[in-house]
Amino acid sequence: MSDRDRAPGMAARAESFIIEREGENLILKIKREDGRVALIELTPDTAFYLREYLSNALACLGMPEDV
């Protein structure tokens, strides 16, 4: 991540999210705190890797995996 990516206010804060199945893929719908919704289509492989990366990031923060 570059210094520009880390600048204050660059990242939108997620308020909530849902995951829907669309065929063999998943649609991640993220509601931002400003009310906008971001849609991200994930293949099964991408969803698996996202889960792994999030689990590792939470472990680094000291968060339990079964939350």
LONUTOR-485329 format. One record per residue (C-alpha): residue number from 1; x, y, z; residue in three letters. Coordinates in Angstrom, 1 decimal. Last residue first. Example, Ala and Ser with C-alpha at 12.3 -4.5 7.8 and 13.67 -1.06 7.14 Angstrom:
2
+-----+--------+--------+--------+---------+
| num |     c1 |     c2 |     c3 | residuo |
+-----+--------+--------+--------+---------+
|   2 |   13.7 |   -1.1 |    7.1 |     SER |
|   1 |   12.3 |   -4.5 |    7.8 |     ALA |
+-----+--------+--------+--------+---------+
***
This chain:
67
+-----+--------+--------+--------+---------+
| num |     c1 |     c2 |     c3 | residuo |
+-----+--------+--------+--------+---------+
|  67 |  -16.6 |  -14.0 |   15.7 |     VAL |
|  66 |  -15.0 |  -17.5 |   15.2 |     ASP |
|  65 |  -11.6 |  -16.3 |   14.2 |     GLU |
|  64 |  -10.9 |  -14.5 |   17.5 |     PRO |
|  63 |   -9.4 |  -11.0 |   17.1 |     MET |
|  62 |   -5.8 |  -10.4 |   18.0 |     GLY |
|  61 |   -5.2 |   -7.7 |   15.4 |     LEU |
|  60 |   -2.8 |  -10.0 |   13.5 |     CYS |
|  59 |   -5.4 |  -12.8 |   13.7 |     ALA |
|  58 |   -7.9 |  -10.4 |   12.2 |     LEU |
|  57 |   -5.6 |   -9.8 |    9.2 |     ALA |
|  56 |   -5.0 |  -13.6 |    8.8 |     ASN |
|  55 |   -8.7 |  -14.3 |    8.8 |     SER |
|  54 |   -9.4 |  -11.4 |    6.4 |     LEU |
|  53 |   -6.7 |  -12.8 |    4.0 |     TYR |
|  52 |   -8.1 |  -16.3 |    4.2 |     GLU |
|  51 |  -11.7 |  -15.1 |    3.6 |     ARG |
|  50 |  -10.6 |  -12.9 |    0.7 |     LEU |
|  49 |   -8.7 |  -15.9 |   -0.8 |     TYR |
|  48 |  -11.9 |  -18.1 |   -0.6 |     PHE |
|  47 |  -14.0 |  -15.3 |   -2.2 |     ALA |
|  46 |  -11.5 |  -14.9 |   -5.0 |     THR |
|  45 |  -11.5 |  -18.7 |   -5.7 |     ASP |
|  44 |  -15.4 |  -18.8 |   -5.6 |     PRO |
|  43 |  -15.5 |  -15.9 |   -8.1 |     THR |
|  42 |  -16.3 |  -12.6 |   -6.4 |     LEU |
|  41 |  -18.5 |   -9.8 |   -7.8 |     GLU |
|  40 |  -18.1 |   -6.5 |   -5.9 |     ILE |
|  39 |  -20.9 |   -4.1 |   -5.5 |     LEU |
|  38 |  -20.4 |   -0.8 |   -3.6 |     ALA |
|  37 |  -23.4 |    0.9 |   -2.1 |     VAL |
|  36 |  -23.6 |    4.6 |   -1.2 |     ARG |
|  35 |  -25.2 |    5.8 |    2.0 |     GLY |
|  34 |  -22.2 |    7.9 |    3.3 |     ASP |
|  33 |  -21.5 |    5.2 |    5.8 |     GLU |
|  32 |  -20.9 |    2.8 |    3.0 |     ARG |
|  31 |  -23.2 |   -0.2 |    2.3 |     LYS |
|  30 |  -21.1 |   -3.1 |    0.9 |     ILE |
|  29 |  -22.7 |   -5.6 |   -1.4 |     LYS |
|  28 |  -20.5 |   -8.6 |   -2.0 |     LEU |
|  27 |  -21.9 |  -10.6 |   -5.0 |     ILE |
|  26 |  -20.9 |  -14.2 |   -5.1 |     LEU |
|  25 |  -20.2 |  -16.4 |   -8.1 |     ASN |
|  24 |  -21.5 |  -19.7 |   -9.3 |     GLU |
|  23 |  -24.9 |  -18.3 |  -10.3 |     GLY |
|  22 |  -25.4 |  -15.1 |   -8.4 |     GLU |
|  21 |  -25.2 |  -15.8 |   -4.7 |     ARG |
|  20 |  -25.7 |  -12.8 |   -2.4 |     GLU |
|  19 |  -23.4 |  -11.5 |    0.3 |     ILE |
|  18 |  -24.5 |   -8.7 |    2.6 |     ILE |
|  17 |  -22.6 |   -5.7 |    4.0 |     PHE |
|  16 |  -22.8 |   -3.0 |    6.7 |     SER |
|  15 |  -21.5 |    0.4 |    7.6 |     GLU |
|  14 |  -18.3 |    0.2 |    5.6 |     ALA |
|  13 |  -15.9 |    3.1 |    6.0 |     ARG |
|  12 |  -14.6 |    4.6 |    2.7 |     ALA |
|  11 |  -10.9 |    4.7 |    2.5 |     ALA |
|  10 |   -9.0 |    7.9 |    1.4 |     MET |
|   9 |  -10.1 |   10.0 |    4.4 |     GLY |
|   8 |   -6.7 |   10.1 |    5.9 |     PRO |
|   7 |   -3.9 |    9.2 |    3.5 |     ALA |
|   6 |   -2.9 |    5.5 |    3.6 |     ARG |
|   5 |   -3.5 |    4.9 |   -0.2 |     ASP |
|   4 |   -1.3 |    7.9 |   -0.9 |     ARG |
|   3 |    1.5 |    6.5 |    1.2 |     ASP |
|   2 |    1.4 |    3.4 |   -1.0 |     SER |
|   1 |    0.0 |    0.0 |    0.0 |     MET |
+-----+--------+--------+--------+---------+
***
